[in-house]
Amino acid sequence: MTYTIGIIGPGQIGVTLATIWGEAGHNIILGSREPAKAETIASELGNNMQGMGIAETAEAADILLFSFPWYALIDVQREIGKCEGKIIIDCINPITSSGSLALGHKWSAGEEIAREFPLAHVIKAFNHIYVEHFKNPVFDGKPATAYYCSNSDKAKQIVANLAAEMGFDPVDIGPIKHARYLEPLALLWIQMAFHMGNGPEFTFKLLER
Ligand SMILES: NC(=O)c1ccc[n+]([C@@H]2O[C@H](COP(=O)([O-])OP(=O)(O)OC[C@H]3O[C@@H](n4cnc5c(N)ncnc54)[C@H](OP(=O)(O)O)[C@@H]3O)[C@@H](O)[C@H]2O)c1
């Protein structure tokens, strides 16, 4: 299945996923506040990628990756309208400038985005995966777990396909409400990697029996 995916926020995560998904044959549009910059990156990446403004990207793509900082949601919202019927993949961690979660426990960025875009299919995914791991999600011969949660079966199917195609083990963790548990997991990873001296060469893996 080939998708048309608009990347809103072509930074580290956005460009990394654009590269991988473009190489896999998906149609990629980079959506930036600076369309000329997006065009340049797109032409450098190849694979018929396009670069545009944020509003144009949201209009043109069926699937949108939200890969911008949490504080930018209000700016992006002004540009992109209701996104009716579109899939929104939210990989945002709502991190403050001091490195803690801006919200959590009883609410999450995923739930906030689902509330703000009630006509879209919002899914929380990929937020707990370190940018460098997308290119090679295999650890000691085992695929990293890619957890996702959403109220939309359609969004879950698409994210499961994309994650499996990249080499992850996709795991459905239920409704979008569970983003309030998935966002702290990313913070745990950051603490372990960068504040406890473990470094980034580890990931989370669901073991079952
Ligand atoms: N880095 C990771 O390992 C990682 C892992 C999982 C999840 N995440 C999450 O992914 C998101 C992006 O992280 P990143 O590391 O890729 O950050 P980044 O490299 O700083 O890229 C963020 C992008 O967001 C866009 N942006 C910034 N302010 C904006 C605004 N006011 N309005 C619209 N767009 C704006 C920028 O694109 P333009 O300037 O082109 O508009 C920028 O390229 C964050 O929410 C982060 O928590 C990151």
The ligand as an SDF file (V2000), in Angstrom:
LIG
                    3D

 48 52  0  0  0  0  0  0  0  0999 V2000
   14.3490   13.9030   18.1870 N   0  0  0  0  0  0  0  0  0  0  0  0
   13.8440   12.7430   18.6270 C   0  0  0  0  0  0  0  0  0  0  0  0
   14.5750   11.7460   18.8560 O   0  0  0  0  0  0  0  0  0  0  0  0
   12.3560   12.6060   18.8430 C   0  0  0  0  0  0  0  0  0  0  0  0
   11.8360   11.3290   19.0730 C   0  0  0  0  0  0  0  0  0  0  0  0
   10.4640   11.1600   19.2140 C   0  0  0  0  0  0  0  0  0  0  0  0
    9.6320   12.2720   19.1490 C   0  0  0  0  0  0  0  0  0  0  0  0
   10.1560   13.5130   18.9620 N   0  0  0  0  0  0  0  0  0  0  0  0
    9.2360   14.6580   18.9030 C   0  0  0  0  0  0  0  0  0  0  0  0
    9.1740   15.0800   17.5520 O   0  0  0  0  0  0  0  0  0  0  0  0
    8.9700   16.5070   17.4980 C   0  0  0  0  0  0  0  0  0  0  0  0
   10.0660   17.1110   16.6330 C   0  0  0  0  0  0  0  0  0  0  0  0
   11.3150   16.8100   17.2090 O   0  0  0  0  0  0  0  0  0  0  0  0
   12.6590   17.0440   16.3910 P   0  0  0  0  0  0  0  0  0  0  0  0
   13.7530   16.4970   17.2360 O   0  0  0  0  0  0  0  0  0  0  0  0
   12.5050   16.5800   15.0050 O   0  0  0  0  0  0  0  0  0  0  0  0
   12.7370   18.6510   16.4350 O   0  0  0  0  0  0  0  0  0  0  0  0
   13.4130   19.6810   15.4100 P   0  0  0  0  0  0  0  0  0  0  0  0
   14.5560   19.0400   14.7250 O   0  0  0  0  0  0  0  0  0  0  0  0
   13.6480   20.9220   16.1730 O   0  0  0  0  0  0  0  0  0  0  0  0
   12.2700   19.9410   14.3100 O   0  0  0  0  0  0  0  0  0  0  0  0
   11.0440   20.5190   14.6290 C   0  0  0  0  0  0  0  0  0  0  0  0
   10.4260   21.1140   13.3860 C   0  0  0  0  0  0  0  0  0  0  0  0
    9.1860   21.7490   13.7990 O   0  0  0  0  0  0  0  0  0  0  0  0
    8.9600   22.8740   12.9900 C   0  0  0  0  0  0  0  0  0  0  0  0
    8.4780   23.9920   13.8240 N   0  0  0  0  0  0  0  0  0  0  0  0
    9.1030   24.5730   14.8680 C   0  0  0  0  0  0  0  0  0  0  0  0
    8.3430   25.5740   15.3620 N   0  0  0  0  0  0  0  0  0  0  0  0
    7.2340   25.6240   14.6090 C   0  0  0  0  0  0  0  0  0  0  0  0
    6.0760   26.4640   14.6160 C   0  0  0  0  0  0  0  0  0  0  0  0
    5.9250   27.4490   15.5210 N   0  0  0  0  0  0  0  0  0  0  0  0
    5.1170   26.2190   13.6990 N   0  0  0  0  0  0  0  0  0  0  0  0
    5.2580   25.2190   12.7740 C   0  0  0  0  0  0  0  0  0  0  0  0
    6.3480   24.3990   12.7150 N   0  0  0  0  0  0  0  0  0  0  0  0
    7.3140   24.6030   13.6300 C   0  0  0  0  0  0  0  0  0  0  0  0
   10.2710   23.2640   12.3300 C   0  0  0  0  0  0  0  0  0  0  0  0
   10.0740   23.2030   10.9210 O   0  0  0  0  0  0  0  0  0  0  0  0
   10.1610   24.5300    9.9980 P   0  0  0  0  0  0  0  0  0  0  0  0
   11.1280   25.4610   10.6650 O   0  0  0  0  0  0  0  0  0  0  0  0
   10.6570   24.0070    8.7060 O   0  0  0  0  0  0  0  0  0  0  0  0
    8.7650   25.0720    9.8920 O   0  0  0  0  0  0  0  0  0  0  0  0
   11.2670   22.2020   12.7270 C   0  0  0  0  0  0  0  0  0  0  0  0
   11.9830   21.6630   11.6680 O   0  0  0  0  0  0  0  0  0  0  0  0
    8.9920   17.0060   18.9410 C   0  0  0  0  0  0  0  0  0  0  0  0
    7.6780   17.2000   19.3940 O   0  0  0  0  0  0  0  0  0  0  0  0
    9.6640   15.8630   19.7050 C   0  0  0  0  0  0  0  0  0  0  0  0
    9.2120   15.7550   21.0460 O   0  0  0  0  0  0  0  0  0  0  0  0
   11.5020   13.7130   18.7870 C   0  0  0  0  0  0  0  0  0  0  0  0
  1  2  1  0
  2  3  2  0
  2  4  1  0
  4  5  1  0
  4 48  2  0
  5  6  2  0
  6  7  1  0
  7  8  2  0
  8  9  1  0
  8 48  1  0
  9 10  1  0
  9 46  1  0
 10 11  1  0
 11 12  1  0
 11 44  1  0
 12 13  1  0
 13 14  1  0
 14 15  2  0
 14 16  1  0
 14 17  1  0
 17 18  1  0
 18 19  2  0
 18 20  1  0
 18 21  1  0
 21 22  1  0
 22 23  1  0
 23 24  1  0
 23 42  1  0
 24 25  1  0
 25 26  1  0
 25 36  1  0
 26 27  1  0
 26 35  1  0
 27 28  2  0
 28 29  1  0
 29 30  1  0
 29 35  2  0
 30 31  1  0
 30 32  2  0
 32 33  1  0
 33 34  2  0
 34 35  1  0
 36 37  1  0
 36 42  1  0
 37 38  1  0
 38 39  2  0
 38 40  1  0
 38 41  1  0
 42 43  1  0
 44 45  1  0
 44 46  1  0
 46 47  1  0
M  CHG  2   8   1  16  -1
M  END
$$$$
